[in-house]
Amino acid sequence: MPDVSDTQAFLDPDASREYLRSWQENVDRTATQAAIMSEQMGRLRVTARDRNGLAGVTIDSAGVLVDLELTDRIHHFEPATVARAVMSALREARTEAADRAHDIAVETMGPDSLSARTTADRMRDALEQPDDNRRADEDDPDGPRH
């Protein structure tokens, strides 16, 4: 893009047209990249399982649950243990979705893009909300019911 710090050059009609043409190309390129990024984010799906193989979840790019799979193993555990397994899988999926959203933003907008960093940061914040109710033993299920 031409330098506009030189007032004389900016007032030159040819220089001004070149600056505006270059500016428009940059805007068009950024809009195209943003559309590609948005399309890829819209298709993003992440599946994760808890460590104990009780539950699997699939979420979209907003962290919304789109599929839940419970294995037959759940019949051997207390409902609270199964609930913790689902939540564990959900947290894992959200973390992975945030990582993949970051990758999509950087790949489409470029690693130096403020738009990519802002989008990735907002997605990470939305997907990885702190969970004050997290328990240290969330991934160690209670023993089987007797």
TORPA-4810 file (N, C-alpha, C, O; in nm, 3 decimals):
<nodes>
NODE_1_0.085_-0.117_0.000_0.000_0.000_0.000_0.090_0.123_0.000_0.186_0.128_0.076_M
NODE_2_0.061_0.222_-0.084_0.143_0.342_-0.089_0.144_0.414_0.046_0.049_0.407_0.123_P
NODE_3_0.254_0.483_0.070_0.269_0.558_0.195_0.189_0.686_0.184_0.206_0.763_0.089_D
NODE_4_0.100_0.711_0.282_0.018_0.831_0.280_0.068_0.934_0.379_0.001_1.034_0.404_V
NODE_5_0.187_0.912_0.436_0.239_1.008_0.532_0.290_1.134_0.461_0.297_1.241_0.521_S
NODE_6_0.325_1.121_0.336_0.370_1.235_0.258_0.247_1.303_0.200_0.185_1.252_0.106_D
NODE_7_0.212_1.419_0.255_0.090_1.490_0.215_0.090_1.521_0.066_-0.013_1.508_0.000_T
NODE_8_0.203_1.562_0.015_0.212_1.597_-0.128_0.178_1.476_-0.214_0.103_1.488_-0.311_Q
NODE_9_0.233_1.359_-0.179_0.206_1.238_-0.257_0.060_1.199_-0.246_0.000_1.154_-0.344_A
NODE_10_0.002_1.217_-0.129_-0.138_1.179_-0.110_-0.231_1.269_-0.191_-0.336_1.225_-0.237_F
NODE_11_-0.192_1.395_-0.207_-0.275_1.488_-0.283_-0.262_1.467_-0.434_-0.344_1.518_-0.511_L
NODE_12_-0.162_1.394_-0.475_-0.144_1.363_-0.616_-0.255_1.267_-0.657_-0.271_1.162_-0.595_D
NODE_13_-0.332_1.300_-0.762_-0.445_1.215_-0.802_-0.404_1.070_-0.832_-0.476_0.978_-0.794_P
NODE_14_-0.293_1.050_-0.899_-0.250_0.913_-0.932_-0.215_0.837_-0.805_-0.251_0.720_-0.790_D
NODE_15_-0.144_0.903_-0.715_-0.106_0.838_-0.588_-0.231_0.807_-0.505_-0.240_0.702_-0.442_A
NODE_16_-0.325_0.898_-0.505_-0.450_0.876_-0.430_-0.528_0.759_-0.486_-0.580_0.678_-0.410_S
NODE_17_-0.537_0.750_-0.620_-0.607_0.638_-0.682_-0.538_0.506_-0.649_-0.604_0.406_-0.619_R
NODE_18_-0.404_0.506_-0.654_-0.329_0.385_-0.621_-0.352_0.346_-0.475_-0.369_0.228_-0.444_E
NODE_19_-0.352_0.443_-0.387_-0.377_0.415_-0.245_-0.517_0.355_-0.226_-0.533_0.255_-0.156_Y
NODE_20_-0.617_0.414_-0.288_-0.755_0.365_-0.275_-0.770_0.226_-0.338_-0.840_0.141_-0.283_L
NODE_21_-0.705_0.203_-0.453_-0.710_0.071_-0.516_-0.647_-0.034_-0.424_-0.702_-0.142_-0.405_R
NODE_22_-0.533_-0.001_-0.368_-0.464_-0.092_-0.278_-0.547_-0.117_-0.152_-0.556_-0.230_-0.104_S
NODE_23_-0.605_-0.012_-0.100_-0.691_-0.024_0.020_-0.811_-0.114_-0.010_-0.845_-0.200_0.071_W
NODE_24_-0.875_-0.096_-0.126_-0.990_-0.177_-0.165_-0.951_-0.323_-0.181_-1.026_-0.412_-0.139_Q
NODE_25_-0.835_-0.350_-0.240_-0.787_-0.488_-0.255_-0.768_-0.552_-0.117_-0.803_-0.669_-0.097_E
NODE_26_-0.713_-0.476_-0.024_-0.693_-0.527_0.111_-0.826_-0.558_0.179_-0.840_-0.661_0.245_N
NODE_27_-0.922_-0.470_0.163_-1.056_-0.492_0.221_-1.121_-0.615_0.158_-1.177_-0.699_0.229_V
NODE_28_-1.112_-0.627_0.027_-1.171_-0.742_-0.043_-1.105_-0.873_0.002_-1.174_-0.973_0.025_D
NODE_29_-0.973_-0.873_0.014_-0.899_-0.993_0.058_-0.940_-1.032_0.201_-0.962_-1.149_0.230_R
NODE_30_-0.949_-0.933_0.288_-0.988_-0.960_0.427_-1.131_-1.013_0.433_-1.159_-1.105_0.510_T
NODE_31_-1.220_-0.958_0.354_-1.359_-1.005_0.353_-1.367_-1.149_0.302_-1.444_-1.229_0.356_A
NODE_32_-1.290_-1.182_0.200_-1.288_-1.319_0.148_-1.234_-1.415_0.254_-1.291_-1.522_0.275_T
NODE_33_-1.126_-1.376_0.319_-1.068_-1.461_0.424_-1.168_-1.480_0.539_-1.181_-1.591_0.592_Q
NODE_34_-1.237_-1.374_0.577_-1.335_-1.384_0.685_-1.451_-1.476_0.647_-1.500_-1.551_0.731_A
NODE_35_-1.493_-1.471_0.522_-1.601_-1.559_0.476_-1.556_-1.705_0.479_-1.633_-1.793_0.518_A
NODE_36_-1.432_-1.730_0.437_-1.379_-1.867_0.440_-1.370_-1.916_0.584_-1.407_-2.029_0.615_I
NODE_37_-1.320_-1.829_0.673_-1.308_-1.866_0.814_-1.446_-1.896_0.873_-1.463_-1.994_0.945_M
NODE_38_-1.542_-1.812_0.843_-1.677_-1.833_0.895_-1.736_-1.965_0.847_-1.799_-2.037_0.924_S
NODE_39_-1.715_-1.997_0.720_-1.765_-2.123_0.664_-1.700_-2.242_0.734_-1.768_-2.339_0.769_E
NODE_40_-1.569_-2.235_0.755_-1.499_-2.345_0.821_-1.542_-2.358_0.967_-1.557_-2.470_1.017_Q
NODE_41_-1.562_-2.246_1.035_-1.610_-2.251_1.174_-1.750_-2.313_1.179_-1.782_-2.388_1.272_M
NODE_42_-1.831_-2.281_1.082_-1.966_-2.336_1.077_-1.968_-2.487_1.059_-2.062_-2.553_1.104_G
NODE_43_-1.866_-2.540_0.994_-1.858_-2.685_0.973_-1.786_-2.758_1.087_-1.786_-2.881_1.093_R
NODE_44_-1.724_-2.682_1.176_-1.644_-2.743_1.282_-1.729_-2.830_1.375_-1.830_-2.785_1.429_L
NODE_45_-1.687_-2.953_1.392_-1.748_-3.046_1.487_-1.633_-3.116_1.559_-1.534_-3.155_1.497_R
NODE_46_-1.645_-3.131_1.688_-1.541_-3.197_1.767_-1.607_-3.304_1.852_-1.708_-3.279_1.918_V
NODE_47_-1.547_-3.423_1.850_-1.595_-3.534_1.932_-1.487_-3.568_2.033_-1.369_-3.575_2.000_T
NODE_48_-1.529_-3.590_2.157_-1.435_-3.629_2.263_-1.503_-3.729_2.354_-1.626_-3.736_2.363_A
NODE_49_-1.420_-3.807_2.422_-1.469_-3.909_2.516_-1.407_-3.883_2.652_-1.298_-3.826_2.662_R
NODE_50_-1.476_-3.925_2.755_-1.416_-3.918_2.888_-1.308_-4.026_2.897_-1.307_-4.119_2.817_D
NODE_51_-1.221_-4.013_2.993_-1.107_-4.106_3.004_-1.148_-4.248_3.038_-1.072_-4.342_3.014_R
NODE_52_-1.265_-4.264_3.094_-1.308_-4.397_3.138_-1.400_-4.467_3.039_-1.450_-4.576_3.066_N
NODE_53_-1.422_-4.404_2.924_-1.500_-4.468_2.819_-1.648_-4.483_2.849_-1.713_-4.575_2.799_G
NODE_54_-1.702_-4.393_2.931_-1.846_-4.400_2.960_-1.928_-4.316_2.863_-2.039_-4.354_2.827_L
NODE_55_-1.871_-4.202_2.821_-1.949_-4.108_2.741_-1.865_-4.047_2.631_-1.744_-4.029_2.644_A
NODE_56_-1.932_-4.016_2.522_-1.872_-3.943_2.411_-1.966_-3.830_2.374_-2.088_-3.849_2.372_G
NODE_57_-1.911_-3.715_2.343_-1.993_-3.601_2.304_-1.939_-3.543_2.174_-1.820_-3.555_2.144_V
NODE_58_-2.027_-3.481_2.098_-1.989_-3.405_1.981_-2.049_-3.267_1.996_-2.167_-3.252_2.027_T
NODE_59_-1.965_-3.164_1.974_-2.012_-3.026_1.983_-1.983_-2.954_1.852_-1.903_-2.999_1.771_I
NODE_60_-2.051_-2.841_1.835_-2.022_-2.755_1.720_-1.926_-2.645_1.762_-1.875_-2.646_1.874_D
NODE_61_-1.900_-2.551_1.674_-1.801_-2.448_1.700_-1.842_-2.353_1.813_-1.757_-2.283_1.869_S
NODE_62_-1.969_-2.350_1.848_-2.015_-2.267_1.959_-2.015_-2.344_2.090_-2.049_-2.288_2.195_A
NODE_63_-1.976_-2.470_2.085_-1.974_-2.551_2.206_-2.107_-2.615_2.238_-2.126_-2.670_2.346_G
NODE_64_-2.200_-2.608_2.143_-2.332_-2.666_2.163_-2.326_-2.817_2.139_-2.271_-2.863_2.039_V
NODE_65_-2.382_-2.891_2.229_-2.387_-3.037_2.220_-2.475_-3.077_2.102_-2.593_-3.042_2.098_L
NODE_66_-2.417_-3.152_2.007_-2.496_-3.198_1.892_-2.514_-3.348_1.892_-2.597_-3.401_1.818_V
NODE_67_-2.435_-3.419_1.977_-2.452_-3.564_1.988_-2.396_-3.610_2.121_-2.297_-3.557_2.171_D
NODE_68_-2.463_-3.710_2.179_-2.420_-3.772_2.304_-2.430_-3.922_2.289_-2.533_-3.975_2.247_L
NODE_69_-2.322_-3.989_2.323_-2.320_-4.135_2.318_-2.279_-4.186_2.455_-2.175_-4.149_2.508_E
NODE_70_-2.362_-4.272_2.510_-2.330_-4.337_2.637_-2.304_-4.484_2.609_-2.382_-4.548_2.537_L
NODE_71_-2.198_-4.538_2.664_-2.166_-4.678_2.640_-2.243_-4.767_2.737_-2.300_-4.718_2.835_T
NODE_72_-2.246_-4.896_2.710_-2.314_-4.991_2.800_-2.251_-4.994_2.938_-2.314_-5.038_3.034_D
NODE_73_-2.129_-4.947_2.950_-2.061_-4.946_3.079_-2.132_-4.859_3.182_-2.113_-4.877_3.302_R
NODE_74_-2.214_-4.764_3.136_-2.279_-4.673_3.232_-2.369_-4.748_3.330_-2.395_-4.699_3.440_I
NODE_75_-2.415_-4.866_3.293_-2.505_-4.943_3.379_-2.436_-4.990_3.507_-2.503_-5.033_3.601_H
NODE_76_-2.305_-4.983_3.510_-2.229_-5.029_3.626_-2.188_-4.916_3.718_-2.116_-4.938_3.816_H
NODE_77_-2.233_-4.793_3.688_-2.190_-4.677_3.765_-2.309_-4.596_3.814_-2.418_-4.600_3.756_F
NODE_78_-2.285_-4.522_3.918_-2.387_-4.432_3.973_-2.416_-4.321_3.872_-2.328_-4.282_3.796_E
NODE_79_-2.539_-4.269_3.871_-2.572_-4.161_3.779_-2.479_-4.039_3.792_-2.447_-3.975_3.692_P
NODE_80_-2.437_-4.008_3.914_-2.347_-3.893_3.932_-2.214_-3.916_3.861_-2.154_-3.822_3.809_A
NODE_81_-2.167_-4.038_3.859_-2.042_-4.072_3.792_-2.059_-4.057_3.641_-1.970_-4.007_3.572_T
NODE_82_-2.172_-4.101_3.591_-2.200_-4.088_3.447_-2.210_-3.940_3.411_-2.159_-3.898_3.307_V
NODE_83_-2.275_-3.861_3.495_-2.287_-3.717_3.470_-2.148_-3.652_3.465_-2.122_-3.569_3.378_A
NODE_84_-2.061_-3.689_3.558_-1.924_-3.635_3.557_-1.850_-3.677_3.431_-1.772_-3.599_3.376_R
NODE_85_-1.874_-3.798_3.384_-1.810_-3.846_3.261_-1.854_-3.761_3.141_-1.773_-3.724_3.057_A
NODE_86_-1.983_-3.733_3.134_-2.036_-3.650_3.025_-1.973_-3.511_3.032_-1.929_-3.458_2.930_V
NODE_87_-1.969_-3.452_3.151_-1.912_-3.319_3.166_-1.763_-3.317_3.133_-1.713_-3.221_3.075_M
NODE_88_-1.693_-3.422_3.170_-1.550_-3.433_3.139_-1.529_-3.437_2.988_-1.442_-3.368_2.935_S
NODE_89_-1.608_-3.518_2.920_-1.598_-3.527_2.773_-1.633_-3.393_2.709_-1.570_-3.352_2.612_A
NODE_90_-1.732_-3.325_2.763_-1.772_-3.195_2.711_-1.659_-3.093_2.727_-1.630_-3.018_2.634_L
NODE_91_-1.597_-3.090_2.843_-1.485_-2.997_2.863_-1.371_-3.028_2.766_-1.310_-2.937_2.710_R
NODE_92_-1.342_-3.156_2.748_-1.236_-3.195_2.655_-1.270_-3.151_2.513_-1.184_-3.099_2.442_E
NODE_93_-1.394_-3.171_2.472_-1.436_-3.131_2.338_-1.426_-2.979_2.321_-1.384_-2.930_2.216_A
NODE_94_-1.465_-2.904_2.423_-1.461_-2.758_2.414_-1.317_-2.708_2.405_-1.289_-2.613_2.331_R
NODE_95_-1.227_-2.770_2.478_-1.087_-2.731_2.470_-1.032_-2.758_2.330_-0.963_-2.674_2.272_T
NODE_96_-1.063_-2.876_2.277_-1.017_-2.910_2.143_-1.080_-2.818_2.038_-1.013_-2.778_1.943_E
NODE_97_-1.207_-2.784_2.055_-1.274_-2.694_1.961_-1.208_-2.556_1.963_-1.190_-2.494_1.858_A
NODE_98_-1.171_-2.509_2.081_-1.102_-2.380_2.091_-0.968_-2.385_2.017_-0.931_-2.290_1.948_A
NODE_99_-0.896_-2.495_2.033_-0.768_-2.511_1.963_-0.788_-2.514_1.812_-0.713_-2.451_1.737_D
NODE_100_-0.888_-2.588_1.768_-0.913_-2.598_1.624_-0.964_-2.467_1.567_-0.930_-2.431_1.454_R
NODE_101_-1.045_-2.394_1.644_-1.092_-2.263_1.599_-0.974_-2.167_1.584_-0.969_-2.088_1.490_A
NODE_102_-0.880_-2.174_1.676_-0.759_-2.092_1.666_-0.684_-2.126_1.538_-0.643_-2.036_1.464_H
NODE_103_-0.666_-2.255_1.512_-0.595_-2.298_1.392_-0.665_-2.249_1.265_-0.599_-2.204_1.171_D
NODE_104_-0.797_-2.259_1.262_-0.874_-2.213_1.146_-0.853_-2.063_1.126_-0.830_-2.018_1.014_I
NODE_105_-0.862_-1.987_1.234_-0.847_-1.841_1.224_-0.708_-1.804_1.171_-0.696_-1.719_1.083_A
NODE_106_-0.605_-1.867_1.224_-0.468_-1.837_1.182_-0.443_-1.881_1.038_-0.378_-1.810_0.961_V
NODE_107_-0.496_-1.999_1.000_-0.476_-2.048_0.864_-0.546_-1.961_0.760_-0.494_-1.941_0.650_E
NODE_108_-0.664_-1.910_0.793_-0.738_-1.833_0.694_-0.703_-1.685_0.694_-0.700_-1.622_0.589_T
NODE_109_-0.676_-1.629_0.811_-0.651_-1.485_0.820_-0.502_-1.450_0.825_-0.462_-1.337_0.799_M
NODE_110_-0.419_-1.550_0.860_-0.275_-1.526_0.869_-0.232_-1.512_1.015_-0.308_-1.463_1.098_G
NODE_111_-0.110_-1.555_1.046_-0.063_-1.555_1.185_-0.045_-1.416_1.244_-0.046_-1.400_1.366_P
NODE_112_-0.028_-1.315_1.160_-0.008_-1.179_1.210_-0.137_-1.097_1.211_-0.135_-0.978_1.241_D
NODE_113_-0.247_-1.162_1.178_-0.374_-1.091_1.166_-0.437_-1.062_1.303_-0.456_-1.153_1.384_S
NODE_114_-0.468_-0.936_1.326_-0.539_-0.898_1.448_-0.677_-0.964_1.450_-0.725_-1.004_1.556_L
NODE_115_-0.740_-0.975_1.333_-0.871_-1.040_1.324_-0.863_-1.186_1.367_-0.950_-1.235_1.438_S
NODE_116_-0.757_-1.254_1.324_-0.740_-1.396_1.361_-0.720_-1.408_1.512_-0.783_-1.493_1.576_A
NODE_117_-0.633_-1.326_1.567_-0.609_-1.333_1.713_-0.734_-1.301_1.792_-0.766_-1.370_1.889_R
NODE_118_-0.806_-1.198_1.750_-0.929_-1.158_1.821_-1.033_-1.268_1.813_-1.096_-1.303_1.913_T
NODE_119_-1.053_-1.323_1.694_-1.150_-1.431_1.676_-1.112_-1.552_1.760_-1.196_-1.608_1.831_T
NODE_120_-0.987_-1.592_1.754_-0.940_-1.708_1.830_-0.956_-1.685_1.979_-0.999_-1.775_2.051_A
NODE_121_-0.922_-1.566_2.027_-0.935_-1.536_2.170_-1.081_-1.538_2.214_-1.113_-1.590_2.321_D
NODE_122_-1.168_-1.483_2.134_-1.312_-1.483_2.168_-1.369_-1.623_2.169_-1.449_-1.659_2.255_R
NODE_123_-1.328_-1.703_2.072_-1.375_-1.842_2.067_-1.326_-1.918_2.190_-1.401_-1.993_2.251_M
NODE_124_-1.198_-1.899_2.225_-1.142_-1.968_2.341_-1.216_-1.926_2.468_-1.250_-2.011_2.551_R
NODE_125_-1.241_-1.797_2.484_-1.314_-1.750_2.602_-1.454_-1.810_2.609_-1.500_-1.850_2.716_D
NODE_126_-1.521_-1.816_2.495_-1.657_-1.870_2.493_-1.660_-2.019_2.518_-1.751_-2.070_2.584_A
NODE_127_-1.562_-2.090_2.466_-1.562_-2.235_2.477_-1.502_-2.287_2.607_-1.542_-2.393_2.656_L
NODE_128_-1.409_-2.214_2.663_-1.341_-2.263_2.783_-1.378_-2.181_2.906_-1.291_-2.138_2.982_E
NODE_129_-1.507_-2.161_2.926_-1.550_-2.088_3.044_-1.507_-2.164_3.168_-1.516_-2.287_3.173_Q
NODE_130_-1.459_-2.092_3.269_-1.417_-2.161_3.392_-1.535_-2.234_3.455_-1.648_-2.186_3.453_P
NODE_131_-1.507_-2.346_3.509_-1.609_-2.428_3.574_-1.578_-2.433_3.723_-1.494_-2.512_3.767_D
NODE_132_-1.645_-2.349_3.800_-1.620_-2.342_3.945_-1.663_-2.469_4.017_-1.623_-2.492_4.131_D
NODE_133_-1.744_-2.550_3.951_-1.795_-2.671_4.016_-1.709_-2.793_3.985_-1.745_-2.905_4.022_N
NODE_134_-1.599_-2.774_3.919_-1.512_-2.885_3.880_-1.458_-2.954_4.005_-1.413_-2.888_4.099_R
NODE_135_-1.462_-3.084_4.005_-1.410_-3.161_4.118_-1.282_-3.230_4.077_-1.267_-3.270_3.962_R
NODE_136_-1.192_-3.242_4.169_-1.062_-3.303_4.141_-1.076_-3.448_4.095_-0.995_-3.497_4.017_A
NODE_137_-1.180_-3.515_4.143_-1.193_-3.657_4.110_-1.289_-3.681_3.994_-1.342_-3.791_3.981_D
NODE_138_-1.311_-3.583_3.912_-1.411_-3.596_3.806_-1.382_-3.707_3.707_-1.476_-3.762_3.648_E
NODE_139_-1.258_-3.741_3.687_-1.224_-3.845_3.591_-1.200_-3.980_3.656_-1.168_-4.077_3.586_D
NODE_140_-1.214_-3.989_3.787_-1.197_-4.117_3.857_-1.335_-4.161_3.904_-1.378_-4.122_4.012_D
NODE_141_-1.403_-4.241_3.825_-1.539_-4.276_3.863_-1.544_-4.357_3.991_-1.451_-4.429_4.027_P
NODE_142_-1.656_-4.341_4.058_-1.681_-4.425_4.177_-1.680_-4.569_4.128_-1.702_-4.596_4.010_D
NODE_143_-1.656_-4.657_4.215_-1.655_-4.798_4.174_-1.789_-4.843_4.121_-1.888_-4.771_4.133_G
NODE_144_-1.794_-4.960_4.063_-1.921_-5.012_4.013_-2.022_-5.027_4.126_-1.987_-5.051_4.241_P
NODE_145_-2.149_-5.012_4.089_-2.257_-5.034_4.185_-2.269_-5.181_4.217_-2.246_-5.267_4.132_R
NODE_146_-2.305_-5.210_4.341_-2.326_-5.350_4.380_-2.469_-5.375_4.415_-2.504_-5.488_4.450_H
</nodes>
